[in-house]
Amino acid sequence: MKQKGHFVLSAASVGRAHTVLASIAFVTALVVGCYCHYFKIVKNGVATYPDEWFPSVSATIGDWYPERNLFQILIALTSGPRFALVFIQYYLHCSAGSLSTILFIIGIIRTLSCGGWVYITSNDDHDIHDIMMITYMVCNIPWMVGGILSTPTSTVRRKRFFASLIPLVYFFIQHKVHRIPGARFTDHITDYRQPFSFLVDCYLSYIFWSIFTSLIPTLFYFSVWKLGIAGNELALLSLLSPVLLNFPSILNLVSSHTGQVSLNFFSLIGLVAYKSADPLNRLVLVAIANIVLMLKQVAQWSAISRDSKDASYQAILASLGFLLSSLSKHANHSNNPVWPFIDGKNGGCNKAGLTLAILALVEYATRRSPSSFSINAPLVTPQKPRHWLTASLSLGSLLFSLHNFLADPTTLIAISWTGYENRLPRGPLPHIHGSITLVVMCLGVLLSALSESLGAASESPASPFITPLSHPIWFVFGSASAYIMYTFRDWLGYAGGLGFGFFLMSIIPVVFQGAAAAAVTSVKGKGGVVKIVTHLARTYTVALLVYCLFNLASIFTVAYAFVPGGLYFRERTDLVTVAQLACLALAFRFPALNPLPSRSAIAISSFTQSYTKTLLACISVTSVLVTMYRLPASPPHPFNPGPRIINAGIWTVHFGIDNEGHDSQRGIRNLIRDMKLDIVGLLETDLHRTAFGHRDLQNVDIGPGPNSHTWGAVLLSKFPIINTTHHLLPSPKGELAPAIEAVLDVFGTPVTVVVAHNGQEEDALDRELQSTELARIMAATPNPVIFLGYVVTTPHSKRPNPYEIMVTDGNVHDIDEDDLDRWCEYIFYRGLYRTSYARISRGTITDTETQIGQFVLPRHGEAITNDTHEARYLRSRKEDLAVNHWFPMEYYGDETKGGVNGHFYHVFNTPLYYKIPQAAT
């Protein structure tokens, strides 16, 4: 009998069949429903025609014959493909472990709940119908996110999926919460442009924070290359431009609508600066942008601009703009996508950001001015405000505290981070828990908005309302949180940081209103509202001067070896933090300091509060979705798991700033990927400072945090981490040296990896003590050892220089003792077979080359069979080794041709290869 052939069906056709059938079912119900019962199915619990003109899903598919029955018949046909998709998805990814099982269960629940809301209509049982619909929608998020993480979906498709959630959430809230017919951008009270104008104001506030926070990283490029005061630091004085408001002509300009539009427009050169390849040109443009921007912003914050509503509204805008800035960094690997030193090659969205800014300015320019008042009108006696100096000190401290602790949601995690223990992190992980910081920040803003609203409802001439957020008890809470953050580590330290972040975000209106009240007094006269400018220029100029001084002080605590008077700032973050809190205390209602309530005459409107809540919800949800989007679908695994090969590298990355002043993280990633490095030590990585933009390198162990006053060390590992210990090496005089001691599970064998950065050559005693401690760490471990570090010594140099101390006392081998052309970076090892050694030119990434060593682990349970000098230096050609020992051929070349992105094998012009002793194979 002739046997029939196999029938093969493409899994993709199942998905297409489901899509086609489901689309036919919905379109058929919509067309038939509109034809037969249009006016009935557009009616809902909010309104009817003509206010409602498009039918809801529930009314279309479940309320009337024949569209209900046609839909139920057609949707039944999709059940087969739908269940098939769930089982196929599980079959393809069941090896991924628990994630695939969870997705399978969610897929089944999702399918059954779909049948629930289809066949139990809103007319049958409205509650059951809604419960099934909500269950279906809730299951949609993990189902879609899990599907994206487990399949090679294109980046464009991922962005479309997540971007589509934003308008859906918005319109759902408009309809269900605000009960707006058609969920339009309007309601029966407010002008249709009001919510749109609010979004424009928030985006312009985001642009302000983006340009404001870009100034210090842009200028610090020069300080890093000089390792000292370069003179370019004077660009920081551009923030003091509010001193120009002492001139009446400039004051009148910035307070007018035309002036505000013009200043906004000219400030955009801070976004256009990315087009310049010259770091100095970029710095000049960013400094000019900040001069213009601070004039414009002071007019807004103090509410002297005729476009301003009041100080409360401006404080809320400042909060939301800051949150958007922090969210944009969270979504873009800790880089603000519109920063001038970020371009298309390293994650920038400069053109899109600039285009949106121009469109926002068009709306802003055509907006009707909401205010009517005069400035400096005569014959008005205002109530005595708080002293301008106390307002300045508190505002300057707040601006620095926000920038220093919350500009990136991973900074609080870096401060509390101590590493791994028993294969688990001791505290929060940056790429997973950063969204928690953003959610807590949103809650702080929400508390401030609710407090302002409560104040508006409760304030009366007889009994003025005092917001609880200006009470001394709230300051005690913030101070206690800061103490926990500074003193403790891991989850407890992070919890203190969250409390401090919540506190800072909640007091923004209190501090902003205090500054506005000290600078400008608003009273009612016969002609309307009169605003008397009293101490405007000095209040905001001194506030920004305080901000600048705090920045310098925080930088000097770690850069003490390279700045005048650094001895007095060395490791004194405690004093800087105490000074911050002391200045913030001046904003609170201590009887001796500030007996009067510091609030504006007008609190935020109910509409502003409503829009604020909606935007805060969107920011919170988006932050969580970003975290889910970036979660790896599977754990990392080594590039060559079969032959027990380990590729390890050391690279000093110069604070993630390349030779052209751009962010270098993607360039670093590309070289690590091409060289198939399993273990990487990165040095000069402490980016969680205002000077470096609070950028997180998103690595496995980020090493000692910014409160440890080091230049930073990071460990990347493709192998599971068993334990890590952070060391601060002895540094009695010079820079504080970091080290990471990690025990990795390498093919079932524990291997100790040490990543370290010694001090500079000017401090001989420091280097001797640091090398002695590193040698002790390496000699003490019974495991095989790989040392990846910055040593600062010549090869074979005798004591007290580091080389002999580390090699002899540490009981390790130099990766190639014949390589005499080294000074900074070294690779040492013990208990492994070394099979290759390469030096790769720096390209434009940094000022230091990359060094790479390849090792082979002995057979499981065995040690090195022959560790003699002769056995270790059996040199070989790469052709005599298996191909998986070869480093990429594309990197052969020189400065004129060959190589990749300016990187090529140099010094030897090729990797050096070594034979494995015969007894070891």
C-alpha positions, 0 to 999 in steps of 0.5 A: 500500500502506498504510504501518504507523505507527511503534511507540513504546516508552517507555524506562521500560517497559524498566527496569520489565520488567527489574525484574519479570522479575528479581524473578520469577526470584529469588522463584520460585527462593526459594519452590521451593528452600525447599519442596523443599530448605530444610535443604540450601540454608540450610546454608553454610560457617559453620553449618547449621539452626537457627543458619542459617535463611535461604538464601544466593543462591548455594545457592538459585539454583545447587545443586539441581533444579528451582529452579536450572533455573527460575531460569536460564530466567527470568533468561535472559528478562532479558538482552534488557531488561538489554542494552537498558538499557545501550545506552539509557543510553549513547544518552541521555548519550553527549554527556557524553563519557568518563563515558558511555563508561566506564559503557557498558563497565562495563554490558557487563562487569556484564551478562556477569559476571551470566551467569557466576555464574548459569550457572556455579553454585557446584557447577560451579566454586566459584572461577569462580562467586565471581570472577564474583559479585565482578566483578558486585558491583564493577561495581555501584558505578560503574554505580549511582553513574554512573547517579545522577550522569547522571540527575535522580534524586531526593535521597531515592532517592540517600540510600536507595541509599547508606544501603543499602550500610552494613548490607550491608557490615556483614552481609557482614563479620559472615558472611565475616570473623567467621563469625557464623551468620546474620550476627547482631549476636552471636556465641557468646562476646559478649553480643548487645548488645555491638556495639550498645553499641559503636555507641551509645558511638561515637554519644555520642562523636560528640555530644560532639565536635559540642557541643564544636566548636560552642562557639567558632563560637557565641560568635565570632558576637558577636566578628565583629560587634563586630570586637573583644573582645565579652565573650562570649568568657568562655563559653569558660571553660565548658570548665574545668568539670572544676575542680568535680571537686575536690568529692567530692560532684560526683566521686561523682556523675559516677562513678556510672551514674546520674550519667553518664546524667543528665549525658548527658541534660542535655548534650543542651540543646546539640542543642536550642539550635538551636530558639532564634532568639536567638544569645545564648540559643543561646550560653548553652545551648551553654555550659551543655551544655559544662559538663555534658559536660566533667564527664561526659567527664572521668569517661569519659576517666580511667576513673573512671566505673563505666560506663567500661572503661578509658582505652584503650577511651575513647581509641578511642571519642574517635577514632571519635567525632571521625572521625564528626564529620569525616565528617558535615561532609564529607557535609554541605558542611562543616557538622556537621548537629547544630550549634546554628547549623545548622537545617533551612533550611541543611542541619541534621538536628537533629531526627534527631540529637536523636532518635538521641541519645535512643535511644542514651541509652535503651540506655546507661541500661539497660546493665549496668555493666561495672566494679566498683571503689571510689574513694579507697580507703585503704591502697593505695600506687600506682606513681608515675605521670608528672607531671600537668602534662606530661600536661595540656600534651600532652592540651590540645595534642592536643585543639587540634591535632585541632580545628584541623587535622582537624575538617574534611577540607578544612582541610589542603587549604586550607592547601596551596592555591595555585590553578590553572596551565595550566587544572589545579589545582596541588594537591588540590581540597577537594570531590574529595580531602577523602575522602583526609584521612578515609581517612588519619585512619582509618588512623591510628586503625587503627594505634593500635588494632593497637598497643594490641592488640600491647601487650596480647599482649606485656606481661608483668611481667618485660618490659613492652611499650612501644608504638612510638607513644610512642617519640621516633622517632614524634614526630620523624615527626610533627614532620617532617610538620608542618614540611612542611605548614607550609613547602611548598604544593600536593601536597607540603604536603598530603602533609605535612599527611596525615602530620601527621594520621596522626600525630595520630590514632595518638597519641590513646591514648598521650596519653589514657592518659598523662592518665588515669595521671597523674590516677587510679591503678589497682591491685588490692587485696583487694576488687578494682580500686581507683582512687585519684584523685590529680590528676584535677581539675587534670590535665583543667582545665589540659589544657582551659585549654591548649586554650583558650589555643591557640585564642586564640593561633591567632585572634590571629595573624590578628585582631591588629588587633582584640585587646589585644597583637595586635602580638606575635601577628601572623602567628606561626602558626609559634610556635603550631605549635612550641608545640603540638609542644613540648607534644605531645613531653611525651607521648613516652618521652624518657628525661629527661622520661618514662622510664616507659611511659605506658599503662593496665593494660588494652589494648583487647579483641579484640572492640573491635578487631574493631568498630573495624576494621569501623567504620573501613572503613565510614567510609572507604568512606562518605567515598569514596562521598560524594565520588563522589556530589557529583562534578558530572556535567558541567563548569560552563557560563555562564548565557548562552553565546550572546550572550557575556554575563558576569554578575559579582558581589561580596559580602562574606559575613561569614564565612558567618554571617548576622545571626541567627548561622546558617550562610548558605551556602545563602542565598548560593547561592540569590541567586547562582543567581537572579541567574545570576552567572557570576563571583563574588568572595566576601570574608571567607571564611577559615572554616578556623579553630576560630572559624568551625567549619572550614567550606569554602565549596566554591568554585572557588578558595578563595584564600590559606589560613588560614596566610596570616593574611587574612580570606579571598577566594574566586573562583567561576567558570562559565568555565574557569580558565587560571591564578590567582595569590594575592597578599598585599597590602602591609600594614605595620601593619593586617590582611593583605589577600588578592587573587586574580588569575585568567585565565579562558577567557571564550568563547575570550578570556582575561579577567583577574578580580581579587578583593581585600579592602583593609584598614580605614580606620584604616590609611591607609598600608596602603590606599594601598600595597594600592591601588597594588599592585592598580592595578599588577596591573590595568594590567600585564595586556593582557587585558580586566579585571574587578575585584571588591573591597572598597576602603574609599573614597568615589567620586572620592576623591583620592590617597592614597585608593584610588579615584583610585589604582586607577581612574587607575593601574589604567587601569580604569573605574568601573562607574558613576561617578555612584553616589556612595553607596558605601564598601566594595564596588566593581566596575571594568572595562576592555576590555568593554561594560558593559550593567547594574549592580545593587545588591541589599540584604543581607537577613539574610545578611550586613552588606554588600549584593551588587553585580552588573555585566553585561558583554558581551565584544567580538566574538572577535578584536576590541577595544572600538570606542568607549571614550569616556565618552559611549559608556559612559553611553548609559543605556537601559530594560531593554525596549530590550535583549534579555530575556537582559540582564534581571535577575530581576523577582522582586527588585523591591520594598522592605523591606515587600513584594516581593523574595526572602528579604529581598533586593531592588534598592535604592539605585536600586530597579532595575538600571541598564541601558546601551546597547551602542554600535551598532558593537559589535553 
